[in-house]
Amino acid sequence: MRRPYGLEGLPHQVTVYEVGPRDGLQNEAAVVPVEAKAEFVARLAGAGHKVIETTSFVHPKWVPQLADAEELLTRVERRPGVRYPVLVPNERGLDRALALEVDEIAVFASATETFAAKNLNRSLESQFDMFEPVVARALAAGVRVRAYVSMCFADPWEGPTPIPQVVEVGERLLGLGCYELSLGDTIGVATPGHVTALIEAFGSPDRLAVHFHDTYGQALGNTLAALRTGVTTVDASTGGIGGCPYAESATGNLATEDLVWMLDGLGVETGLDLGKLVETSTWLARLLGRPSPSRVVQALSKG
């Protein structure tokens, strides 16, 4: 066991919001069998995860890798104390989720005009016409709602995203009743100073989470910067799989194993078993037919 060396200004505990089964698998070229997806979710719960974003109710035409959402949810054996949220794009998706008695959903918004058009077929303003009834109906049904905002730092078409624009979108989502707002670096261009400035612009980190892609190798540094502002929830994907099917420059997510290795070394608790995570990623890499991009998985799996 490594001896931890902490840093001032870090939280005692961090919640890792696992997105591998949804954000990870949605960008894979191959369609993973539903029984393997159910095993993936079970392995993640066995490694200590308390929140596992399991699938998405996006139309199968747009994300065929997740077309089996209903079947998967009937196969997943829910463990006490573990949350299994799903992504819901609109009211039709919400109807599908409510029919399966889902108790937590996530909606996804854009911080830029162009990505709203490409990803949601909406304008930056009219996207809220889609979210408002989804959030209202979910809350009325006793379902918790999380919100994602994509392109919080820049997008490939418009360049850097103005911080006030991100804050306006985020605050409107929180104002609808979302319990948490995940700030997404969709194309992985953020750097620690930019991360700090954006979070501080919200005034309080209490309802914020972060979601970094590792395109330029900045995800861990950006995470550390976010933690030092007071953020305590970090999105990550086991094995570092994933991306965004609507943004070609969005490469893999921050790998859960890389995050846990860093946090263990800092003495920050996650409740996750790194060995079991590495075993899961090694199993998943064989299933996907390619090695895990996670540096920690690559290093530890050799042993």
FENKAMO-V816402 format. One record per helix or strand of 3 or more residues. SS is the DSSP state (~ for helix, > for strand). FROM is the first residue (numbers start at 1). LEN is the number of residues. If there is no record, write none. Layout:
BEGIN
ss=SS from=FROM len=LEN
ss=SS from=FROM len=LEN
END
This chain:
BEGIN
ss=> from=15 len=4
ss=~ from=20 len=8
ss=~ from=34 len=13
ss=~ from=64 len=3
ss=~ from=69 len=7
ss=~ from=91 len=9
ss=> from=104 len=7
ss=~ from=113 len=8
ss=~ from=127 len=14
ss=> from=144 len=7
ss=~ from=163 len=14
ss=> from=180 len=6
ss=~ from=192 len=10
ss=> from=208 len=6
ss=~ from=219 len=11
ss=> from=233 len=5
ss=~ from=238 len=3
ss=~ from=256 len=11
ss=~ from=274 len=15
ss=~ from=295 len=7
END
